[in-house]
Amino acid sequence: MNHPNLDIIDKFFDAYGRRDMKAVAQVMAPDVQWTSRGRHPLAGVRKGISEVIAFFDVMGSIMGASHVKVEKLVIGANDEYVVESQRIRTDRADGVNLDHRECVLWRFSGGKIAEGTHFFADPEAVDAFFAKVAAHPK
């Protein structure tokens, strides 16, 4: 599937991976909000590019240590939203693992990422996983 908003997401991850904050600012609104739903230590709303990037850094550290496998199940896009349905599986050495489905809803405004929200099929499993691994990501 091709859509300009999917290209914006790709540009974001490319810039983030290179730690190019000028390029991140070209695709992410300065007042961006990112929500991770739940009752786990990483749940909540991050506001602004700095808070969102800090959240991605923490999440990246945890998922990197978790040997995560992401299977994109369904992607839909229109001029304001992208929704990605994913299956996420981890394979941690400590045996604390997660195998679940989630949707990430991206909202765009003015050609930039304005908001992101994670919705989990099994919020209790996500809460339990992040409660255990957030304090010790490796």
KETILO-528057 format. One record per residue: x, y, z of N, C-alpha, C, O in turn; residue in three letters. Coordinates in pm, whole numbers, padded with zeros to 5 digits, always signed. Atoms other than C-alpha are relative to their C-alpha. Layout:
<recs>
XYZXYZXYZXYZala...
</recs>
This chain:
<recs>
+00084-00117+00000+00000+00000+00000+00089+00124+00000+00184+00133+00077met-00072-00127+00005+00129+00344-00090-00092+00112+00044-00208+00119+00003asn+00073-00118-00043+00016+00660+00081+00102+00099+00055+00199+00057+00119his-00097-00099-00050+00196+00988+00164+00022-00008+00151+00133+00016+00198pro-00019+00008-00145+00134+00937+00538+00087-00120+00040+00157-00114+00141asn-00091+00112-00025+00309+00599+00524+00144+00042-00027+00236-00001+00042leu-00135-00054+00028+00606+00780+00369+00048+00086+00117+00166+00082+00151asp-00037-00084-00116+00602+01026+00662+00045-00088+00115+00144-00057+00181ile-00039+00094-00106+00616+00734+00908+00139-00057-00030+00224-00063+00059ile-00132+00053+00038+00910+00584+00716+00109+00104+00021+00217+00072+00070asp-00098-00108-00019+01089+00921+00718+00027+00023+00148+00140+00048+00188lys-00019-00014-00145+01030+00949+01092+00095-00107+00052+00194-00075+00118phe-00085+00107-00053+01181+00609+01167+00142+00006-00054+00237-00026+00017phe-00134-00018+00055+01473+00674+00933+00074+00110+00077+00188+00090+00118asp-00064-00112-00071+01547+01010+01099+00027-00037+00145+00134-00007+00198ala-00018+00043-00139+01496+00866+01448+00118-00097+00011+00201-00085+00101tyr-00109+00098-00002+01729+00575+01371+00137+00064-00018+00236+00013+00034gly-00126-00071+00021+01997+00820+01258+00024+00106+00107+00127+00173+00108arg-00005-00102-00106+01928+01044+01562+00011+00140-00059+00077+00227-00004arg+00001-00127+00070+01871+01331+01320-00126+00077+00044-00232+00064-00018asp+00115-00068-00058+01643+01554+01528-00055+00111-00091-00172+00146-00082met+00052-00097+00098+01622+01818+01253-00094-00068-00097-00199-00014-00131lys+00087+00075+00091+01478+01557+01019-00125-00049+00072-00233-00052+00011ala+00118+00038-00078+01246+01432+01296-00098+00117+00004-00218+00099-00016val+00085-00118-00010+01114+01786+01336-00068+00034-00133-00169+00104-00135ala+00062-00024+00130+01039+01795+00962-00124-00086-00021-00209-00054-00104gln+00113+00092+00019+00791+01507+00997-00086-00016+00125-00187-00086+00122val+00074+00012-00125+00669+01545+01356-00037+00139+00050+00049+00227+00061met+00046-00130-00049+00458+01834+01484+00065+00032+00134+00087-00058+00214ala-00064-00036-00127+00619+02028+01771-00086-00032+00122-00032-00056+00230pro+00090+00031-00112+00310+01964+01988-00055-00143-00010-00164-00171+00040asp+00040+00139+00014+00290+01593+01899-00035-00061+00135+00023-00025+00238val+00034+00077-00121+00126+01363+02154+00010-00148-00033-00030-00192-00141gln-00010+00145+00018+00199+00994+02198-00056-00067+00125-00014-00038+00237trp+00068+00065-00112-00022+00772+02414+00026-00150-00003+00004-00216-00104thr-00009+00144-00021+00059+00428+02544-00100-00032+00111-00080+00003+00227ser+00109+00027-00093-00257+00302+02708+00039-00109+00099+00122-00194+00068arg-00021+00106-00097-00257+00089+03020+00030+00052+00138+00018+00170+00168gly-00033-00030-00140-00153+00075+03384+00143-00042+00033+00177-00060+00149arg-00139+00040-00019+00210-00022+03335+00087+00125+00014+00041+00236-00010his-00088-00116-00026+00511+00202+03414+00023+00091-00121+00059+00207-00104pro-00023-00081+00119+00539+00324+03053-00129+00059-00057-00126+00129-00158leu+00128-00053+00046+00170+00407+03013-00006+00150+00023+00058+00203+00114ala+00021-00143-00018+00066+00766+02971+00009+00074-00131+00023+00015-00238gly-00004-00088+00117+00069+01058+02734+00130+00079+00003+00163+00142+00104val-00120-00082+00017+00391+01217+02610-00036+00115-00091-00105+00096-00191arg+00033-00119+00078+00369+01571+02476+00128+00069-00046+00218+00095+00034lys-00116-00067+00057+00618+01735+02245+00102-00101-00052+00107-00215-00007gly-00097+00089+00064+00898+01591+02035+00096-00060+00101+00124-00180+00093ile-00099+00051-00096+01144+01558+02325-00056-00114+00084+00010-00216+00104ser+00061+00106-00082+00904+01355+02542-00030-00124-00083-00011-00237-00036glu+00031+00115+00086+00797+01136+02250+00128-00076-00034+00130-00199-00030val-00128+00066+00031+01159+01066+02152+00053-00073+00122+00105-00184+00109ile-00044+00069-00123+01246+00983+02515-00079-00128+00021-00022-00230+00062ala+00083+00121-00010+00954+00737+02519+00048-00106-00099+00063-00223-00062phe-00050+00095+00100+01075+00576+02195+00135-00056+00041+00163-00173+00015phe-00130+00049-00046+01425+00552+02344-00015-00110+00105+00049-00214+00097asp+00023+00100-00106+01301+00366+02653-00062-00125-00060-00018-00237-00032val+00067+00115+00062+01070+00145+02449+00097-00076-00090+00096-00199-00091met-00099+00064+00086+01349+00076+02200+00100-00082+00078+00141-00190+00035gly-00093+00075-00085+01582-00030+02479-00063-00130+00049+00000-00236+00046ser+00070+00120-00049+01326-00270+02620-00022-00099-00113+00007-00217-00099ile+00031+00092+00109+01222-00413+02286+00128-00054-00065+00129-00168-00112met-00127+00050+00050+01583-00439+02169+00051-00117+00083+00102-00215+00029gly-00042+00107-00090+01662-00653+02473-00098-00117-00004-00069-00225+00047ala+00105+00102+00002+01343-00849+02407-00002-00079-00131-00085-00168-00148ser-00007+00071+00129+01439-00968+02056-00138-00004-00064-00190-00111-00097his+00138-00013+00046+01105-00843+01929-00014-00038-00147+00073-00010-00230val+00039+00029+00138+00940-00973+01614-00134+00067-00022-00229+00044+00052lys+00122-00073+00031+00677-00750+01458-00053-00051-00134+00017-00051-00235val+00067+00042+00122+00432-00885+01204-00113+00100-00025-00207+00110+00053glu+00106-00096+00035+00224-00617+01034-00113-00078-00065-00095-00141-00170lys+00114+00078+00046-00120-00769+00987-00085+00077-00102-00119+00024-00208leu+00084-00083+00085-00322-00485+00833+00045+00145+00015+00076+00190+00125val-00031-00143-00003-00241-00126+00739-00107+00071-00082-00141+00030-00193ile+00096-00083+00071-00496+00135+00643+00042+00145+00012+00098+00186+00114gly-00041-00140-00002-00441+00498+00554-00102+00086-00072-00163+00045-00171ala+00073-00104+00073-00633+00810+00462+00075+00130+00024+00188+00128+00073asn-00074-00126-00007-00544+01178+00459+00029+00046+00142+00118+00128+00163asp-00021-00042-00138-00568+01214+00837+00058-00108+00091+00122-00078+00191glu-00039+00109-00090-00493+00870+00983+00071-00112-00074+00051-00134-00194tyr-00052+00131+00037-00286+00555+00949-00027-00090+00118-00005-00051+00233val+00015+00099-00106-00376+00246+01146+00080-00123-00042+00072-00170-00155val-00079+00120+00022-00138-00046+01177-00043-00104+00103-00038-00080+00223glu+00031+00113-00088-00255-00376+01319+00122-00091-00004+00168-00131-00111ser-00126+00075-00007+00045-00575+01441-00011-00116+00098-00089-00112+00193gln-00024+00104-00099+00138-00897+01614+00142+00020+00049+00236+00026-00030arg-00130-00024-00063+00425-00842+01857+00035-00123+00083-00043-00167+00168ile-00049+00114-00080+00628-01133+01995+00140+00032+00050+00222+00088-00023arg-00133-00019-00056+00927-01118+02225+00061-00134+00035-00009-00234+00050thr-00075+00121-00035+01196-01374+02308+00113+00041+00093+00230+00042+00054asp-00098-00047-00099+01370-01253+02622+00071-00117+00067+00012-00223+00088arg-00079+00103-00068+01645-01453+02790-00056-00029+00139-00044-00142+00188ala+00053+00022-00135+01474-01404+03129-00137-00068+00000-00193-00093+00107asp+00127+00071+00009+01157-01573+03002-00124+00087+00015-00236+00036+00004gly+00113-00093-00009+00937-01265+03051-00034+00043-00142+00037+00125-00201val+00030-00022+00141+00767-01255+02714-00144+00044-00023-00230+00036+00065asn+00128-00053+00042+00474-01112+02529-00027-00049-00141+00061-00046-00227leu+00046+00036+00133+00279-01241+02231-00141+00058-00010-00236+00000+00042asp+00130-00067+00001-00004-01004+02152-00022+00076-00130+00067+00091-00213his+00036-00084+00114-00184-00797+01895-00031+00140+00051-00086+00159+00159arg+00027-00139-00035-00204-00422+01898-00027+00078-00128+00007+00035-00238glu+00017-00096+00109-00310-00134+01679+00069+00128+00041+00062+00171+00156cys-00057-00132-00020-00117+00186+01645-00076+00093-00094-00079+00074-00215val+00074-00099+00077-00328+00480+01534+00084+00127-00006+00111+00190+00096leu-00079-00121+00025-00126+00764+01382-00096+00106-00055-00178+00076-00142trp+00077-00111+00054-00290+01105+01324+00097+00102-00058+00204+00127-00001arg-00085-00094+00073-00145+01360+01081-00071+00134-00012-00193+00141-00026phe+00052-00134+00021-00190+01733+01052+00109+00084-00066+00223+00085-00020ser-00097-00084+00068-00019+01969+00812+00120-00075-00054+00230-00021-00060gly-00109+00079+00055+00190+01688+00664+00098-00052+00104+00208-00094+00069gly-00087+00048-00108+00335+01591+01004-00076-00094+00093-00199-00091+00100lys+00058+00087-00101+00276+01329+01269-00045+00088+00116+00036+00160+00175ile+00056-00083-00107+00047+01494+01523-00031-00081+00125-00032-00027+00236ala+00040+00080-00115-00048+01203+01745+00017-00148-00031+00004-00191-00145glu-00005+00145+00011+00003+00835+01806-00062-00062+00124-00044-00012+00235gly+00063+00069-00112-00194+00594+02023+00011-00150-00023-00016-00200-00132thr-00006+00146+00002-00137+00226+02104-00127-00055+00065-00165-00012+00174his+00115+00072-00053-00442+00004+02155+00036-00148+00005+00078-00205-00096phe-00044+00138-00019-00379-00345+02294-00119-00096+00008-00219-00066+00074phe+00106+00100-00006-00593-00655+02241-00011-00061+00139-00120-00096+00183ala-00002+00057-00135-00488-00786+02583+00076+00096+00092+00193+00075+00121asp-00070-00102-00080-00411-00482+02801+00061-00055+00128+00164-00005+00174pro-00054+00056-00124-00358-00694+03112+00135-00067-00025+00226-00055+00057glu-00128+00064+00034-00081-00895+02942+00108+00105-00024+00222+00088+00018ala-00096-00108+00025+00087-00573+02825+00041+00065+00131+00159+00091+00153val-00030-00058-00131+00060-00424+03176+00096-00089+00077+00194-00040+00134asp-00086+00093-00074+00216-00737+03329+00140-00005-00059+00238-00005+00016ala-00130+00004+00066+00497-00749+03072+00082+00124+00035+00196+00112+00081phe-00077-00123-00024+00599-00384+03109+00024+00026+00148+00123+00091+00183phe-00025-00013-00145+00561-00393+03488+00126-00079+00039+00201-00037+00127ala-00117+00084-00032+00825-00668+03493+00128+00050-00067+00235+00045-00006lys-00122-00030+00074+01066-00541+03228+00041+00147+00002+00156+00179-00029val-00034-00144+00006+01050-00160+03259+00111+00037+00097+00193+00123+00067ala-00104-00031-00098+01269-00156+03569+00134-00062-00039+00240-00011+00000ala-00122+00072+00041+01521-00397+03412-00010-00035-00148-00040-00150-00181his+00024+00024+00141+01510-00359+03033+00089-00105-00065+00054-00155-00172pro-00090+00098+00065+01800-00599+02963-00011-00135+00061+00058-00228+00018lys
</recs>
